[in-house]
Amino acid sequence: MPFWRRDDNPLPKTDRGSGSFDNYKFDLIPNNKDVKIRLAGSDPYQQELETIASAGEDEITTAMSRRSSQQEGVDAPIEVRLFTGRRVSGVVGTVPRGLESIVDEALSRLENRGDKARIPVAVVKTKNGYRVDLLMGRTR
């Protein structure tokens, strides 16, 4: 197998998440209000996601903070927890590899403008289970 086709990602193809730098301007601001990032690694958290989805909450947001310099130094994945208005969930997935800077910049942008550093979220049911979409376009 050629080295450029080597697949180092241990997650199944259906749980690798998605997102693209093509959906962002030069300063990592989303191009439009419909830009999303789908979290990776949500398969182990299906029970938690089903509970959140069935609760029927109007507004679900992330409950996370920017990466510390220590986390940045070891290239640790960003684990995402959800805030449902009354409680904070356990981990429900991670930001896909390579897209951490986009999420970090969005959290920074929200903090700088005086808003809560919470990214709106949609929990969606797919044929492969529940998935979490970060609604990045709403952080513009």
N, C-alpha and C positions, 0 to 999 in steps of 0.2 A: 504494500500500500504506500503511495507517495506521502511524503512528510506533510504536504499542505492539506491533505485530506484526513489527517489523523484527528480522531475525536477524543479529546481528553475529558469531556464532560461526563461525570458519572450518573447524571440524572437521565431518566427516560425522556425521549423526544417530546412526549406530551406534557412534561412538567419542567421544561427548561426556561419558561418565561419568554417574554418578547419585548422588544422596544428597539428604537433606532435613533442614532444621532441625526439622521436625515429629517426628523420631525422637529428639530430645534434650530433656532437662529444661532449666530456666532457666539453670543453670550449665554447660551444654554436656556434661553426663554422659549417655551413651546410656540410653534408656528401658529397654532389655532387652539380653540377651546376643546377640541375633540381628541387631543393627543393623550395616549395612555401608555403605561408600562405594565405588563403582566408579570406578576411575581413568579419566581422559580421556587421549586422545592415545596410545593403545597400538598403533595400527596400524603405525607404523614399527618397532616393536620385537618383531614376531612371532617372528623367529628366536630371539631371546634368551629370550622367554617359553616357546617350545616346548622349548628346552634345559632350562629350569628345571622345567617341568612333567614332562618325561620322566625327569628325574633321580630322581623319587620321594622327595624329601626329606620328612621328617615335619613339621618345623616351619620355615616360611618367615616371615621378619619383614622389616619395613622397615629400611633403613640410611640414616636421614636425621636431621637435627637441626632444632630450632626455627628459625623465620625470624629473621634478624638485623634490626636496626632499619633498616639500609640496604636490605635486600630489601623490608621492609615499606613503606618510603618510596616505592619505585618500583613497588610492587604487582606484584612478580615472582611468577610461578607457582612452586609448590612441586614440584620434580622428585623423583620417587621412585625409589630403587634398592632392590634386595632383598638380604637377607643369607640365604644358604642353609645356614649352619652352617660351611661351609668357605671360601666366597668371597663377595665383594660383586659383584653384577651391575652392568651399565651401567644407564642410565636406562630405565625400563619404562613410564613414563607420568607424568602430572601430576595433582595434586589438582584436581577440578573447580572452576571459578571460583566464588567466593563461599563455599566450604566450607573455606577455608584456616584460619579461626579455630578450627574444630572440631578439626582435626588438630593445630594448635599447642597447644590446650588439653589434648588427650590426651597429647601428648609431655610437657608440663609436669606433668601429673598423675602420670605414670609416674616422672619424675625426682624429684618431691617425695616420693613414697612409697619411694624408694630402689631402684626397679626399673630395669632397662635401658630406655632410651627407644626401644623397638622395638614397633611395632604389628604384631600377627599378620596374616598375609596368606593368601589363597587364590587360586591361579591357576586359573581356570576356562576351559573350552573352550566357546565359544558358536558359533552358526551363522556369526557374523561374524569368528571368529578367537579368539585367546586374550585374556582380560581379567583384570585384577587387582582383587580385592575386598579392601579394608582392613576387617578384622574389628573394627570400633570397639567393639562390645559387649563384647569381651574386655578392654577397657581400663578398665572400670568400677571 
